[in-house]
Amino acid sequence: MDSLILEYRDPLFGVIVFFTLIFVISFLTYSFSIYKERRARRDYKKLLRRFEIGKLKEEDYVHLYKTYNLPFDSIILLASTFVHKGNYNKAISVYLTLLEHVTDRVKKEELLELLGTTYFKGGFMQRSREIFLRILKFSPRNIKALKHTLIINEKLKDYQSASEVIDVLEEIGEDIKKDRLFVNTLAIISDPIESYEKKAEKLYTLFQRNPEIQRLVADFLLQFNKELFWENINEFDFKKFMDVMWYLNFDDIDFDKVTQNKFLNELYNAKGYLNTLEHSDDFVFDILIALNKHDHKIPATIDFEFICSSCKHIHPIFDKRCPHCHSILTLEVKHNLTKALVESNQSLQ
């Protein structure tokens, strides 16, 4: 009996028991942590599989962010795929849901920028402006918010507000000369009080000092003051807006003036409105002129595309601002020979 008591009190036996307990506890803790990690990975993969087939719900993003500590940038990257796919409403819902749970000011501002940009891409201009104005309340020097607000005001034809944004951008050192010229030109065109004659005079004067707005001025004059346009055709570079001249109605063309301009003369010979040239220096015009002289009319015409000189993206129609990079009046017109799908009912009588 005494020997058993001595054996129980043996220090070596106590050490063995102590380390055995530590081992058992460590093993159980380790096993439980592995179980939790595997379960988390399984749930995470399940969410990713749902994402891959486009079924991630708004709350799933919050779940990934809060439960699995997925980095904020990774969450934003996942959500942005909806924008790239054109599913703007889904992206907006995700950003709005995340905004309810994000408290960090920098991350909240980033989310608001994404939300405002997505509203903008989706065509929700008023909502987009409200978001960017909200950003500017606590971050008045946010360049991205200011520039988007400027563009939105232009699209909403609120040129007074656009001018105020330009003033702010100028104060913080941004180069906005072209923006100011552009907004001033649009403001003249859209003035509801000024007469068309006065507008034409103002635009023509502005164009003489700033040739880069010639397409805007030419469009206006061809609609509301054709005489002023044709009287001053030698001041225009028609290669910059040859599509406008190509699609011009036959009755709106002053052929006496056209014959005095080499480019227009070649263009309307290629169009078939004139038959005074044998050749053109322009390859496409030259082919069309030859085809027009063929006994059997071959249906061919010109197709136009517009390449942004800033971002190099190609667009099928002209826009004052590049739809991709929003640069002002940077779309350059390019022309190609193509088969005529529908024969024009306009012909030289």
HELIX and SHEET records of a PDB file:
HELIX    1   1 ASP A    2  TYR A    8  1                                   7    
HELIX    2   2 PRO A   11  GLU A   52  1                                  42    
HELIX    3   3 GLU A   58  LYS A   66  1                                   9    
HELIX    4   4 PHE A   72  HIS A   84  1                                  13    
HELIX    5   5 TYR A   88  LEU A   99  1                                  12    
HELIX    6   6 ARG A  105  LYS A  121  1                                  17    
HELIX    7   7 MET A  125  PHE A  138  1                                  14    
HELIX    8   8 ILE A  143  LYS A  155  1                                  13    
HELIX    9   9 TYR A  159  GLU A  171  1                                  13    
HELIX   10  10 LYS A  177  SER A  190  1                                  14    
HELIX   11  11 TYR A  196  ARG A  209  1                                  14    
HELIX   12  12 PRO A  211  ILE A  213  5                                   3    
HELIX   13  13 GLN A  214  PHE A  224  1                                  11    
HELIX   14  14 LYS A  226  GLU A  231  1                                   6    
HELIX   15  15 ILE A  233  GLU A  235  5                                   3    
HELIX   16  16 PHE A  238  PHE A  241  5                                   4    
HELIX   17  17 MET A  242  TRP A  246  1                                   5    
HELIX   18  18 PHE A  250  ASP A  252  5                                   3    
HELIX   19  19 PHE A  255  VAL A  258  1                                   4    
HELIX   20  20 LYS A  262  LYS A  271  1                                  10    
HELIX   21  21 PHE A  283  ASN A  292  1                                  10    
SHEET    1   A 3 ILE A 314  HIS A 315  0                                        
SHEET    2   A 3 ALA A 300  CYS A 308 -1                                        
SHEET    3   A 3 LEU A 331  LYS A 339 -1                                        
END                                                                             
